[in-house]
Amino acid sequence: MAQTRQVIDRLITRFPDRAPEIRNSALSDPTFRDICDDLAIAVETLSSFEARPDAATCSEISEYKTLVSELEVEAGTYLARLESR
C-alpha cells in the first residue's frame, strides 16, 4: 500500500490538474490500478539499481528511467481518455 501511495503522489505531482481523477481512479478503476502497480514496480526497481555501488555504469538505470517516464505518460493518457468519455 505504501508503494501505491507513493505512486499516487508521484502522479499527482506530475499531473496536478488531474489530482481528483487520479485519486478516484486509484480506488475504483482496475486498469488504472494496474498501471499504478507497474509504475510502482518500475520505480522500486530503478531505486534499487540507483543504490548499487556500480550505479554510475549501470545501463539499467537509463532503461528504467525511460520506463518510469513512459508509465507516467500512460497513466496521464489513460486519465485523459476517461475524461473525454
Order of alpha helices (4+ residues) and beta strands (2+ residues): alpha-alpha-alpha-alpha
